Amino acid sequence: YKKKKVAGGKVKEEKGEGDEEREESKIEFEDPQWWKFLPSLKCIGLVASAFGEGLLTSEKRKQKISPRASDNGISKTKASLIDHLCCVERERKQLRLLSQCIGFDTAPNELGPRGDLSCFFERLRLHIISSNLLRERMQLDSHAMGLEEFRNSSLLYTDADVVFVKDKRSGGDLILSCGDSRVVTKLCPDCFQGENSTISPLTAGDRKVINATQKEWTLSDLDVQALSYAPLPYTADQKIGSAKGGGIYLLDNAPASNPHIPSHDYWGLVKNQIFLGLLGSSVRPRKEIEPFIHSCNDAGVRFVYFSPRNMRRTKELASQMGLDVAWNCCISLRPLEEGADDTFRMTSNYADWDVNAKLPHGVENVKRHLEEVDNVPLLVSLYTDVSKKTTAEMVNVFQDYNDTVLAVGLSHLPGNQKVFFRSDIAIGVDVLSDEVSFVATNKEGKDFDALMSDEVAFVSSISTWSSSLNIVGSQAMYHILEIIRIGRSSLEAAISSVSFFFTGCLSHCLFAVLCPCTAATSVPVIPPLGSFLFNQVILPLIGLSLAFTDGSSEFMSRVPSKNESSVRYSWRGSRRIYFNGLLRAFLPAVVPHFLYLIALGELMWKFDPQFVADKCLLASNSSEEVTQRPLLPVIRCEALRNYRGDATESASVMMLASLILCTCVSSASFVFRTELIRSEPPWKRNHVWVGSLISSLTLLAIYMRIVLAEGSVAALPWYFLALFLLTPFLCLLINEKILKNSDRLIDRRNEMMRRLQFETKLGMWSPKESQHVNIQQTNIQQDDSPVV
């Protein structure tokens, strides 16, 4: 209240010590001279303590406020119905924190087990209900409700509560009230001035200002409580002490709802109070939400908040979460009729974040906007006035535009079932198991009216049957980012695995195609056993091991591409990628054919020199050539066209072994799809690949040992062995230095484009009528920003 100038408060977080550390919010005044206002804060702290901490234990309060069947005329059924429908508890955490900040301590001390509150005793509690306010709440749209109103929408919520408190030290009685300002101000003819600790009349203009302030704060999604108090004369002690039973309700100016005390004029007791002020408090999001959203934005994941409340009530919470609430940032999914007035729309003198931006209302208008105007509805991070039906429809809209949707919601809400089912991936969060105490006991044993853990587990299993994962506790939100990182790493590793397998198969096909094209007259014959070893053992073994590569930390700083089958690169980029892929498969296929020519010539001189001297050399200088052992006459010898022997078979085996060795060594380039192996050794992030590579090389050595003719390796010259061992590393060097660098350049350029599109708030094609460039003609990359 503007007349009461007290210092503001801010929230400070502190961590407690112990095995089970709990983070607890504490309020501290920003003004270091706040103690100067202590006389005006004492009464506020006492009222806040009465409704925040409570002056009774939970068992005594339940017995005090609940109607009993022993009361004359009130049956057990009616008492249970009243207890079920009426929300008579007005405990607020912010009231308790405020009282603690002012100086009220509930820790045991010399005053008693409840600290400073031990000297106060609650004698009677009244619940005031205004028929006009009740009628307004019944007609209020669910989207216009505040958080507290939404929680108690199915209950008969009291508009104000009055507590009669007795001070054991002086024996005096006090009236402490908390509730709606429209009800509390009617009970207060005076108000307390905090500047000079005086009491002045509360005029009609003051009441109008107070109610207008409460309305403005309420529309801004603040929980507003009006506070008042008054000392009671000793003559009222008899009226309070003779009250029998609990659950006394006052409806407007009608008599008390308890028929057993018709003569007691409670309205006369509660109507002479002193107004203290208004307390407005907002519901802050969990502390892990804001860094979670920032991490999602860095990872290229668009965090979209679907709020069931309207724009004005959602704006403050969304702003604290770190979402953009400026112009062109929010869409209401409630259809707005032509000419209809929406008082909860965020309007201002200089701009209107919804009307001037011409953003659509309702799912059908969103679809029409996407088709005819631009893609702004896919770029906003806040949807208001949603229901479970409209949320599920928007999930389909995102999927129609090739977005991958990850839905995260509470697992105990059955309404989330349809949203989970329609999403690509769904994660249910169980916060009840982490924050609700299920062990409720009394003197007789268990309280079967309390919530049980098995009930929560049963409801969660029904609601999240289509969820991929179910996590427990709000702190588990951090695991969602790790799940995304692991998913991206797995996808990247799977792509590398498939690429290696495809490249290996293509290399074998090119290898077979190039056999008839050899320069030798003796066409190499691919050994069946070696082909089986390569295609059915080594390729799957190494290919599957590549799928176990651990992800890089850079994965969570990239914007992934959309889930679409259209061309993701420009025509030039696609041509370069296809050419690099073909060249990557061509090198291991062509190198073995050069080695085959050397092996064929050397092995023919080793195993059948007489045949070479008689059939392949000229008779005039055969003696000299036999001494020099030339290779070219042997390679081009026509007599070898139909020749089959140990030399040709061993040369073919050495050729296939060279292909297998080149493929195995080149697999190191596939461990990281876009990272160079010089930045980090591949064996550090994939130990399975190392074992598969060693196993493949061992199988290759065993195969060569079994199939090669005896003395084949010894007959080969040193330079052949050097080429046999060095050419695989030459292929690896070309893959890393030339081909992968080229692919990295294209990927980096496209990732920068995706980042630009992801961070763009305006429509990418806005407006479509003004476009003069054909996307297909200019090969512009499509929008690749994902939405979650």
Secondary structure, DSSP 4 states (H G I P E B T S, - for coil): -TT-----EEEEEEEPPSSS--EEEEEEES-TTGGGGHHHHHHHHHHHHHHHT-SS-HHHHHHHHS--TTSTT--HHHHHHHHHHEE-----HHHHHHHHHHT---S-BTTBTTGGGGGEEEEEEEEEE-HHHHHHHHHS-GGG--HHHHHTTTSEE-SEEEEEEEETTT--EEEEEEE-HHHHGGG-SEEEETTTTEEEE--HHHHHHHHHHHHHHHHTTEEEEEEEEEEEPGGGHHHHHT--SS-EEEETTSPBS-TT-TT--HHHHHSS-EEEEEEEEE-PPPTTHHHHHHHHHHTT-B--EE-SS-HHHHHHHHHHHT---STT-EEE-S---TT---TTS-B-SS-BTTTTTT--BSHHHHHHHHHHT-SGGGT-SEEES--HHHHHHHHHHHHHTT---EEEEETT-GGGHHHHHHSSEEEEEE-HHHH-----EETTEE-TTS--HHHHHHHHHHHTTT-SEEEESGGGGHHHHHHHHHHHHHHHHHHHHHHHHHHHHHHHHHHHHHSTT-SSSS-----HHHHHIIIIIIHHHHHHHHTTPPPPGGGGGS-PPPS--S--S-HHHHHHHHHHHHHHHHHHHHHHHHHHHHHHHHHHHHH-HHHHHHHTS-STTHHHHHHH--SHHHHT-GGGGG--SHHHHHHHHHHHHHHHHHHHHHTHHHHSSSS-TTTS-GGGT-HHHHHHHHHHHHHHHHHHHHHSPTTHHHHS-HHHHHHHHHHHHHHHHHIIIIIIHHHHHHHHHHHHHHHHHHH--S-TT-SGGG--S-HHHHTPPPP---B-
